[in-house]
Amino acid sequence: MSDYRVLVINPGSTSTKVAVFDGDQSVASETLRHDAALIASYPRIFDQFDMRKEAVLEFMERGPIPADTLSAVVGRGGVLPPMEGGVYIVDDVLIDALYEWGWNHASSLGGIIAKEIADNLGIPSYIADATTTDELHDIARMTGIPDIERRSVFHALNQKAVARKAARKMGRTYEECNFIVVHLGGGISIGGHRRGRVVEVSNALDGEGPYSSERSGSLPNTSLVKLCFSGKYTEAEMRRKVTGQGGLVAYLGTNSLLDVEKRIEEGDDYARLCYEGMAYQVSKEIGRVACALAGDVDAIILTGGAANSEMLVAWIRERVDFIADMMVYPGECEMEALADAGLRVLRGHEEPKRMMLGGGGR
């Protein structure tokens, strides 16, 4: 056994990813699949707690790692009030916030399950870098309409994890670097990381930034307002146009980048236009964030599932190469990121925070 052993819990819509890390190495992992009909039978996300917790405990029982050798349990952050990034102790205040804010997202069960298991073992439980991580400069919140303020909702866990990887590769710490991090997934978020804080980010949840495989991205305002009041669509239908049925799905009828690339290889010029258009919009957003960092950019980092596309990456690179060198970390490293968060605290490299009453962290 290494210095510390950490159990990581990452609930998704119909599965729960679990892993045990012996130091920096994963020594046991599994994706626990939950029957879709069973999931649908629960009126609320939180009603799934016992079922998912028991599935995690069964994983530990049949695995090679005794539960009493664990040093900590780390859960996915879930939906919480706006808060600084970092590692948070899962206490009663944070649990109450998860129940208040995270009712519609399975990831919100991560911290709750982690605390239950950890408390029974007499060890600490943590979450890290929730999707609602908010470190924006005040000036970045301005929109031009006082009734609307920009929010920070993005792939914080993966963005900060790859930024730390890039910094280590450069022989520096995350807190010493300025990065533009691009998460290329079903939604695309692009963050400006200045000395360990994400001071500017496109909010993929609210529909900001470039269009993606299934989201519309930013739209011409008056055209969107006109469509909303055209009488053709309900509010729910308009929301689906923005999230779920926008982007490549709207243009090409698919969210599969492999299908799109195959069509391009077969000579489909329209598919190429739509796909390259996505790369063009990503590149423009990188340029916008570079301005927010006043051009002081140590590297541009691409991550997320779509970063596996050599075609997409090449199109982006040729447009933004003048800003800074590009580093590519395809896929997501959420489990490793959660384990690393727990290990940073256990090793004394980071002081864990506590959520304050009313939200936020200290």
N, C-alpha and C positions, 0 to 999 in steps of 0.2 A: 504493500500500500504506500502511496505517496504521502505528501504532507496533509492533504484534505480530500475528502470524498463528498461529492455533491449530487443530490437527486434533482433533476430538472423536469418540470411539468409544463407542457405547452398545449392547452386545449384548443381544438379547432371546431368547425361546425359539426362534423360527424366523426371526428377522431380526436384522440389525445396522444400527442407525442410525449414519450418519456425516455429518459436516459440517465445513467449513472456515470459520472466522471470521476476517475481516480486522478486527481490533479488535472492536468490539461488533456488527458486522454479519456475518450469515451470507452468504457469497458462493458457496457450493456445498454442496448437501446431497442425500442420497439414503437411502432405506430399502432395504438390500440383502436381498432375500428368499432364504431357503434352503429347498430342497426338504425337505418334512416327512419323506419316506422316507429321505433322506440323513441328516438330523439323527438320526432314530431308529436308524440303523445304527451310530452311535457308542456304544460301551459307556459312556463317561464324558463329561461336559461338556468336560474338558480335551483329549479326543481331537479336538475340533472346532477346535482352535487353528489349525492350518495352513490349513484350509479358510477360516475366517473372516478370517485375516490376509491371505491371498491376495485375497479379495474386497475388502478395504479397499485394498490396494495397487492393484488394478485400477481402483477408483474414482478414486484419485489419478492414475493414468496417463491415464485418459480425460477427466479434468476439466481446467479451465482454470488450476488452481493448481499450479505446480511444487513438488514435495516439498521441494526444497532451499531454498525460501523460508519454510518453517515455523519458528516459534520454539519450539514445545512441542507435545506430544501429551498429551491428557487423556482418560482412560478412566473408565467407570462404576466405582464403588467395589467392587461385589460384596459377598459375605458374608465378614466378617472377625471377629476377636475384638472384644469391646466396646472402643470407643475414642472419644476426644473427636472432635467435629466439626472440620472444617477441611480444608485442602489438605495432602495427603501426597505426599512424593517416593516414586516407585515404585523401590524398591531391592530387593536380594536378600532382606532380611528380610520385606518386605511380600509379595513374590512367594511365598516359602515359606508365609506365612500364608494366602494365597489358595488355594494347593494343599491346605493342611490343612483349612481351614474351608469353602471355597466349592465343594465338589465337586458340589453339586446345583443350582447356579443359574448360568445363562448369563452374568449380569452380571459374574461373577467373572473372565471372560475379558477384560474391558475393560482392566484394568490390565496384564495380561500382554501383550496385543497392543500396547498403547500403549508399553510399555518396549521391546519388540522393534523396533518401527518407529523410535522415538526414538533408541535406541542406535545404529542403523545410520546415522542422520542426524547424530549427535553433538549432540543437543539433549535437554533434560530431559523427563521424563514424570511425570504426576501423576494422582492420583485425588482425589475430594472427597466429603465427607459421605456415607459408606457407610450402608447401611440399619441397620447395627449401631451407629451413633453412640450413645454412652451418656454423658449428662451429668446423669443423675438425681441429685437429692439422696438421701442415704442413707435418709432417712425415707420417701421415695417407693418404696423397694424392699420395705418391710414388707408382709406379706400376712395374718398371723394364724396361719400354719402355718410353723414354722421350716424345714421341708423344701422349701418353695417360696418363691422370691424373684422379685419382679417384674423383668422384663427390659425393656430399651429396644430395640425393633425397630420401625421406622416409616419413613415416606416422608421421610427426613431431607433428601435432596437438594432435593426440590421444596418442602418446608416452609421450609427456610432460604432458598431462593431467593426465594420470594414475600415472606417476612418482610423481606428486604433491599430488595425493590422497594417494599414499603409504607413502610419507614423512609425511603427516598429521597424518596418522594412527600410525606412529612411534613416533609421538610427536616432529617432526623436520620439517625444511623447505626443499624444493627441493634443495636449494643452499647449504645445509649442507650434502647432501647425494651423494653416488655413487651407481648407479643402472645399471643393464643390462635389457633393456626393449625389449621384443619380441612381435612384432605385427604379429599375425597369421591370414592373410587374403588371398585373391586371390593372392596377393603378400606377401612375408614375409620380413620384415625389422627388423634388430636387432641392437640396438643402445647402445653404452657405454656412460652413462650420468655421467659426473664428475662435481660435485658442480654446477649444473644448466646449464651445457653446454654439447652438444652431440659431444664428441671429436672423436668418431669412430662409423661408421654405415655401414651396408651392404646396398648397393644401389639396391633395388629391381627393380627399373625401368630399370636400365642398365643390369640386369640379374645376379647380385652378390648374394652370399649366398646360402641357401638351396633351393632345389626345393619345389614348393608349389602345390596347387591343379591344377594350370594352367600355371605355369612358370617353366622354366628348371633349374634356378639357375646357379651357376658357373659350367663351363664345362672344360674338358681337352682341352687346347688351340690348339694343333696341330690337334687333331681330329676334332675340330670345323672348323679350317681353311680348312682342307681337304674336309669336307662336303660342305663348302661354295663354293669351286672351283670345285666340282664334276660335275657340269653341270646339276645336277638333280633338283636343286631348284633355284628360283629367289631370289633376295634380300628380297622382300616382304614375300615370303614363309619362308625364314629362320628367319625373324623377328617374324613371327607367331609361329614358332617352339620354339622360346625362350620365347615369351610372348603371352599367349592365348591358345597355343596348346602343351605346355610342361607339365612337372610334372605328376600329377595323370591322367590328360586328355590323355597324350601320352601313359602312361602305361596301364590305365584301361578304357579309353574312357568316363570318367565322372569327373566332378569337384565337385560332391556332396559328402561330407564326410559322410553323412547319408547313401548313397548308398554303399560307400566303407565299412563302418562298418557293414552294413547288410550282405555284401558278406563275410566278415571275420567271422561273427557269424554263417554263413551257411557253414563254413569250407573251404573257398577259401584261400589256403595258399599263392598264388601269390599276392592276394590283401593285405594280411597281410604283406608280404615282402615289397611291394611298400609303404604302409602306414607307417610301422615302419621305413622304409628307410628315409622317410621325417622327422620323429622325430629324427632319428640318425643324419641327416644333421643339423637340428636345434640345437641339442645339441652340435655338433662340433663347430658351429658358436658362440654359447654362450661361449664355451671355448676359442675361438680366441679372443673374445671381453674382456673376463676376463683377458687375457694376456695384452691387450692394457691398461687395468686399473691397471696393475701390481698386480692383485689379490685382490685389495682393493674394495670389492663389498659388499654393505649393504644388497641388496636383488636382486633377479631375478624376473622380473615382466612379466607375460604373459597376453596379451590382444588380441583383434580382434575376429572375428566371430569363428574361429577354436579353440579358447580357451574354447569354450563350450564343446569340445570333451574330455570327461573324459579319454578315451583311449589314445589319443594323449598326453594329459597333463601328464598322468602317465608315459608314455614311456620317455618323456623329463625329468621329475622329477628324475627318477631313475638313469639317467646318469649325471645330473648336481647338484644333491643335495649336493655334497661335496664342491661346490663353495660357495653357500650362500642359505639362506632360499628362498622359492619361494612364490610369491603372485600372485593370479589369478584374473583378472578383465575382464571377458568375454565380447565380443561385442565391440562396439565403443561408445564413449561418446562425439562425436564431437559437438553436440548442447550445451551440458552442458559446454564443454571446451571453446567454443566461448563466451558464456554468462559470464563464470568466468573471461575470459580475459578482457571483458569490465568492469566488476565489480571491478576487481583489480585496474584498472585505476581510475574509478569514486570514489572509496573509498580511493584513495591516497596510495595504497599499491605498485603500480608500475608506473614508469614514461614511458609514451608512446614514441616510437621512430618515427623518420621521415626517409623515404627513401632518400638517397642522389642522386643527379644527376649522372647517370652512373651506378646505382645499389648499393646494399648494404644498411646498415642502420647506424644511429648514435644515 
